[in-house]
Amino acid sequence: MKFLTAILLTICAVPAARESSWTQVPSAPDRCCVLVEQALEDYSRIKPGLTREEVEKLFEPEGGFQTEASTRYWYRKCHDIEVVIDFKAKPPKSGESFSPKDTVQKKSKLFIDFPTLD
């Protein structure tokens, strides 16, 4: 009888132990989460009035068609993390597509997408 009780307790304890390990929070942050947190921090620095030049220190223009009024950017550390930024355009100098002094009007939420390439 004691042997049967020990077997039943073992059978019940294994799933309980397995289930508790699934619900534990990892002790060290996942590398992906750290990258997403960095992207969110850099994204939070983009505010109305910031210049295109300052934005492009954190994010870089994505490939594909862009306009001076609205530009799609990818995160420098991960090109799958993107944002669309609307600018108030300043006249560009000759030879420039866009003026580095264009100012941010608004930004989209960060999103995940496959990069667009030319």
Rosetta silent file (secondary structure, phi, psi, omega in degrees, C-alpha in Angstrom):
SEQUENCE: MKFLTAILLTICAVPAARESSWTQVPSAPDRCCVLVEQALEDYSRIKPGLTREEVEKLFEPEGGFQTEASTRYWYRKCHDIEVVIDFKAKPPKSGESFSPKDTVQKKSKLFIDFPTLD
SCORE:     score description
SCORE:     0.000 S_00000001
   1 L     0.000  -41.428  179.150    0.000    0.000    0.000 S_00000001
   2 H   -63.304  -37.118  179.639    2.822    2.389    0.832 S_00000001
   3 H   -63.974  -42.968  178.985    4.391    1.598   -2.542 S_00000001
   4 H   -64.577  -40.748  177.622    1.110    2.415   -4.362 S_00000001
   5 H   -63.421  -42.181  178.961    0.776    5.682   -2.451 S_00000001
   6 H   -63.317  -40.146  178.642    4.344    6.657   -3.358 S_00000001
   7 H   -65.570  -44.863  179.537    3.679    5.959   -7.045 S_00000001
   8 H   -62.210  -41.698  178.401    0.454    8.018   -7.007 S_00000001
   9 H   -64.172  -40.135  178.668    2.204   10.938   -5.298 S_00000001
  10 H   -64.638  -44.231  179.614    5.013   10.812   -7.873 S_00000001
  11 H   -61.499  -39.982  179.966    2.547   10.758  -10.771 S_00000001
  12 H   -74.691  -31.694 -175.894    0.709   13.786   -9.350 S_00000001
  13 H   -75.726  -34.087 -177.086    3.886   15.693   -8.482 S_00000001
  14 H   -61.910  -51.223  178.078    5.537   15.514  -11.925 S_00000001
  15 H   -62.453  -36.231  179.270    2.832   17.467  -13.824 S_00000001
  16 H   -64.199  -41.285  178.915    2.632   20.008  -10.994 S_00000001
  17 H   -67.036  -41.458  179.743    6.397   20.557  -11.107 S_00000001
  18 H   -63.853  -43.259 -178.998    6.355   20.824  -14.900 S_00000001
  19 H   -64.155  -40.345 -179.546    3.454   23.307  -14.815 S_00000001
  20 H   -67.094  -30.432  179.053    5.162   25.556  -12.236 S_00000001
  21 H   -71.412  -26.077  178.233    8.297   25.750  -14.381 S_00000001
  22 H   -71.620  -30.123 -175.244    6.215   27.080  -17.295 S_00000001
  23 L   -92.203   -2.803 -179.692    4.884   29.965  -15.237 S_00000001
  24 L   -72.930  142.111  175.313    8.229   31.110  -13.828 S_00000001
  25 L   -80.303  132.726  179.322    9.560   34.440  -15.035 S_00000001
  26 L   -59.938  142.885 -176.975   13.013   34.093  -16.619 S_00000001
  27 L   -74.605  -30.216  179.229   15.748   35.414  -14.362 S_00000001
  28 L  -115.552  138.025 -179.281   17.662   37.143  -17.193 S_00000001
  29 L   -63.774  143.971  176.977   15.955   39.246  -19.873 S_00000001
  30 L   -68.802  144.906 -179.042   15.788   37.753  -23.309 S_00000001
  31 H   -58.529  -36.470  179.695   18.065   39.452  -25.881 S_00000001
  32 H   -64.749  -41.055  179.542   15.058   40.204  -28.066 S_00000001
  33 H   -63.977  -38.386  178.814   13.285   41.978  -25.212 S_00000001
  34 H   -62.987  -43.569  178.810   16.380   44.088  -24.555 S_00000001
  35 H   -63.146  -43.035  178.483   16.485   45.152  -28.216 S_00000001
  36 H   -63.782  -41.123  177.304   12.774   46.020  -28.191 S_00000001
  37 H   -61.915  -40.695  177.255   13.248   48.061  -25.014 S_00000001
  38 H   -63.563  -42.203  178.793   16.131   49.975  -26.661 S_00000001
  39 H   -62.377  -42.768  178.726   13.953   50.626  -29.715 S_00000001
  40 H   -64.327  -40.103  178.173   11.127   51.905  -27.505 S_00000001
  41 H   -63.895  -46.239  179.366   13.516   54.183  -25.602 S_00000001
  42 H   -65.605  -39.391  177.138   14.945   55.628  -28.838 S_00000001
  43 H   -60.140  -39.582 -177.974   11.433   55.935  -30.279 S_00000001
  44 H   -66.969  -17.050  177.384   10.310   57.906  -27.202 S_00000001
  45 L   -77.578  -16.440 -179.222   12.996   60.519  -27.997 S_00000001
  46 L   -82.214  112.921 -177.423   11.238   61.408  -31.253 S_00000001
  47 L  -131.926  156.945  175.874    9.001   64.369  -30.482 S_00000001
  48 L   -53.986  137.444 -179.122    7.412   67.111  -32.580 S_00000001
  49 L    98.638  -20.130  177.097   10.012   69.734  -33.482 S_00000001
  50 L   -65.715  143.868 -178.134   12.930   67.269  -33.603 S_00000001
  51 E   -83.767  158.795  176.118   14.845   67.588  -36.881 S_00000001
  52 H   -56.627  -41.100 -179.843   15.194   64.908  -39.544 S_00000001
  53 H   -58.396  -41.382  179.540   18.941   64.981  -38.888 S_00000001
  54 H   -71.173  -38.293  177.245   18.382   64.087  -35.208 S_00000001
  55 H   -60.027  -41.230 -174.005   15.862   61.348  -36.076 S_00000001
  56 L   -75.403   -0.786  169.190   18.380   59.770  -38.446 S_00000001
  57 L   -79.759  -23.486 -177.996   20.871   59.279  -35.625 S_00000001
  58 L  -104.724  -40.216 -177.621   18.430   56.712  -34.159 S_00000001
  59 E  -126.328  154.670  178.841   16.529   55.421  -37.196 S_00000001
  60 E  -122.450  148.729 -179.097   17.490   55.286  -40.870 S_00000001
  61 E   -60.014  135.385  177.938   15.302   55.805  -43.935 S_00000001
  62 L   -76.265  160.910  174.702   13.954   52.555  -45.280 S_00000001
  63 L   -67.032  176.051  179.880   14.363   51.617  -48.927 S_00000001
  64 L    90.996 -177.775 -176.541   11.553   52.243  -51.361 S_00000001
  65 L   -71.899  130.447  177.446    9.695   55.418  -52.251 S_00000001
  66 L  -129.022  153.590  173.959    9.842   58.197  -49.636 S_00000001
  67 L  -120.652  163.368  179.218    8.482   61.741  -49.631 S_00000001
  68 L   -69.874  -24.728 -178.387    9.713   64.792  -47.796 S_00000001
  69 L   -83.777  -28.363 -177.540    6.426   64.999  -45.913 S_00000001
  70 E  -144.442  121.908 -176.829    6.292   61.352  -44.787 S_00000001
  71 E  -127.759  136.493  177.039    9.247   59.005  -44.422 S_00000001
  72 E   -95.438  128.573 -178.218    9.334   55.383  -43.332 S_00000001
  73 E  -118.948  152.735  169.434   12.286   54.527  -41.082 S_00000001
  74 E  -116.705  155.055 -179.004   13.715   51.311  -39.707 S_00000001
  75 E   -71.287  135.100 -175.948   15.542   50.965  -36.440 S_00000001
  76 L   -59.634  -32.547 -176.572   19.312   51.001  -36.928 S_00000001
  77 L   -88.892  -10.482  179.556   19.824   47.933  -34.704 S_00000001
  78 E  -162.150  108.289 -174.539   17.004   45.868  -36.286 S_00000001
  79 E   -72.446   -2.469  175.692   15.520   46.656  -39.688 S_00000001
  80 E   -86.187  -13.245  178.378   12.310   44.780  -38.858 S_00000001
  81 E   -96.674  121.529 -171.836   11.314   47.481  -36.316 S_00000001
  82 E  -132.981  164.177  176.424    9.834   50.454  -38.176 S_00000001
  83 E  -151.830  148.678  173.624    8.096   53.805  -37.789 S_00000001
  84 E  -109.810  129.085 -177.914    6.559   56.333  -40.202 S_00000001
  85 E  -120.317  130.920  174.677    7.332   59.970  -39.443 S_00000001
  86 E   -96.061  134.883 -176.786    5.540   62.992  -40.903 S_00000001
  87 E  -118.381  153.793  165.012    7.669   66.113  -41.298 S_00000001
  88 E   -92.554  113.374 -171.851    7.136   69.802  -41.868 S_00000001
  89 L   -78.701  141.329  170.694    9.415   70.227  -44.880 S_00000001
  90 L  -108.406  153.239  178.562   12.021   72.953  -45.272 S_00000001
  91 L   -62.915  126.310  179.482   13.457   73.701  -48.733 S_00000001
  92 L   -75.558  153.418  173.259   16.392   71.326  -49.338 S_00000001
  93 L   -72.162  161.328 -178.924   19.761   72.606  -50.557 S_00000001
  94 L   -61.163  138.590 -178.670   20.714   71.654  -54.078 S_00000001
  95 L    89.798  -10.766  178.557   21.726   68.011  -54.326 S_00000001
  96 L   -98.935  141.158  173.784   19.700   67.020  -51.229 S_00000001
  97 L   -75.787  -46.127 -179.253   16.522   64.968  -51.458 S_00000001
  98 L  -131.643  151.880  176.750   15.262   66.207  -48.093 S_00000001
  99 L   -79.616  134.284  176.083   16.403   68.959  -45.788 S_00000001
 100 L   -67.475  -10.738 -179.766   18.070   67.711  -42.588 S_00000001
 101 L   -96.170    3.574  172.077   16.270   70.607  -40.888 S_00000001
 102 L   -54.689  145.182 -177.696   12.764   69.250  -41.640 S_00000001
 103 E  -114.093  145.172 -179.564   10.914   68.989  -38.324 S_00000001
 104 E   -65.805  131.394  172.763    8.827   66.139  -36.956 S_00000001
 105 E  -100.659  -48.262  177.124    5.092   66.772  -36.987 S_00000001
 106 E  -158.081  165.803 -179.352    3.896   63.332  -35.861 S_00000001
 107 E  -135.045  151.450  173.697    4.969   59.701  -35.713 S_00000001
 108 L   -79.573  176.984  169.416    3.224   56.368  -36.069 S_00000001
 109 L   -72.999  156.278  171.895    3.459   53.651  -33.472 S_00000001
 110 L   -65.712  144.429  177.057    6.463   51.355  -33.778 S_00000001
 111 E  -145.202  164.503  179.812    5.609   48.289  -35.812 S_00000001
 112 E  -106.012  130.892  178.792    7.197   45.094  -37.088 S_00000001
 113 L  -158.939  158.957  173.135    7.403   44.522  -40.848 S_00000001
 114 L   -68.495  137.959  179.376    9.692   43.058  -43.464 S_00000001
 115 L   -63.321  144.152  173.770   12.106   45.745  -44.696 S_00000001
 116 L   -94.974  129.214 -179.697   11.394   47.328  -48.097 S_00000001
 117 L  -119.178  150.045  175.810   14.454   47.417  -50.300 S_00000001
 118 L   -75.813    0.000    0.000   15.062   49.226  -53.591 S_00000001
